[in-house]
Amino acid sequence: MIALLRFQAAILLRSHRWIFPLIAYGLLIAVGAAGSTSLAETLDWSGAMLVPVVAFLTRAMLTAEPDAARACVGAAAGPARAQLASLLVPLGGGALLGAAAVVFGVLTAEPASGLASPAGSLADKVTDAAHHPGIVVAGLLIALICLLVGSAVGALCNPPMLRHPGAAMLTTLAAVVLALAVDVSPAAAAISGTKAQAASPLAATWPGAASLVGACCLLAAAWAVSVLAATRRRRIRRQAAASDLLLERTNTARA
């Protein structure tokens, strides 16, 4: 499985399809950090933006290989393992982006205590964040929830579930909007839950446990459906190839 993950990661990197999600995430984080916001608000924003970025990064991975190459990988490693590796790689990439965004937020956001000036040294901001670890950990949990939701959206709205490029793109975009706007979504519930919490800038705004559990269940269901669809598609292709071969041999024998 490790070799398969390395292979899929190399395909994604060499396809250069990761560049657009990376640039988009950088721009979104820069927009969020442009205002003088608190550390908690900065981490909430960077976590929320993981939903569209990871969804489209997952799409980039699922469409990076031609069908023939994907069939060869599925024949060598099994379609289920190949599909699972294609989902794990963008999830790991999104985790790296989320970790980098948290570091960026700590270094650029207004200190939680308000004792240091926003234009103060980086050491002061790091020290201030270290004195309020709950805010950083809560931001990491929000990023984790949004990461899982974004991966689930990418798995459900792209091949092998939806193979038409236009339909997959529009469905992914619509699902991202719903994931961030509808309170039923674990990502939206986590973000709105932090906004409803309290009142002190020194208080950590923790997402609800239901949001984390819901995000894990959504990811597990989406990945299971995607893997089963890839396995079923491989089985149908194998049966079609066997039928064509049998028909060809029958025609040859008659001739």
Secondary structure as the mmCIF struct_conf table of DSSP 4:
data_model
#
loop_
_struct_conf.conf_type_id
_struct_conf.id
_struct_conf.beg_label_comp_id
_struct_conf.beg_label_asym_id
_struct_conf.beg_label_seq_id
_struct_conf.end_label_comp_id
_struct_conf.end_label_asym_id
_struct_conf.end_label_seq_id
HELX_RH_AL_P HELX_RH_AL_P1 ILE A 2 SER A 15
TURN_TY1_P TURN_TY1_P1 HIS A 16 TRP A 18
HELX_RH_AL_P HELX_RH_AL_P2 ILE A 19 ALA A 34
BEND BEND1 GLY A 35 GLY A 35
STRN STRN1 SER A 38 SER A 38
HELX_RH_AL_P HELX_RH_AL_P3 LEU A 39 ALA A 48
TURN_TY1_P TURN_TY1_P2 MET A 49 MET A 49
HELX_RH_AL_P HELX_RH_AL_P4 LEU A 50 LEU A 62
TURN_TY1_P TURN_TY1_P3 THR A 63 THR A 63
BEND BEND2 ALA A 64 GLU A 65
HELX_RH_AL_P HELX_RH_AL_P5 ASP A 67 ALA A 77
HELX_RH_AL_P HELX_RH_AL_P6 PRO A 79 THR A 108
BEND BEND3 ALA A 109 ALA A 109
STRN STRN2 GLU A 110 GLU A 110
HELX_LH_PP_P HELX_LH_PP_P1 PRO A 111 PRO A 111
BEND BEND4 ALA A 112 GLY A 114
BEND BEND5 ALA A 116 ALA A 116
TURN_TY1_P TURN_TY1_P4 PRO A 118 ALA A 119
BEND BEND6 GLY A 120 GLY A 120
HELX_RH_AL_P HELX_RH_AL_P7 LEU A 122 ALA A 130
TURN_TY1_P TURN_TY1_P5 HIS A 131 HIS A 131
HELX_RH_AL_P HELX_RH_AL_P8 PRO A 133 LEU A 156
BEND BEND7 CYS A 157 ASN A 158
TURN_TY1_P TURN_TY1_P6 PRO A 159 MET A 161
HELX_RH_AL_P HELX_RH_AL_P9 PRO A 165 ALA A 181
TURN_TY1_P TURN_TY1_P7 ASP A 183 VAL A 184
BEND BEND8 SER A 185 SER A 185
HELX_RH_AL_P HELX_RH_AL_P10 PRO A 186 ALA A 196
BEND BEND9 GLN A 197 GLN A 197
BEND BEND10 ALA A 199 ALA A 199
TURN_TY1_P TURN_TY1_P8 PRO A 201 LEU A 202
BEND BEND11 ALA A 203 ALA A 203
HELX_LH_PP_P HELX_LH_PP_P2 TRP A 206 GLY A 208
HELX_RH_AL_P HELX_RH_AL_P11 ALA A 209 ARG A 254
#
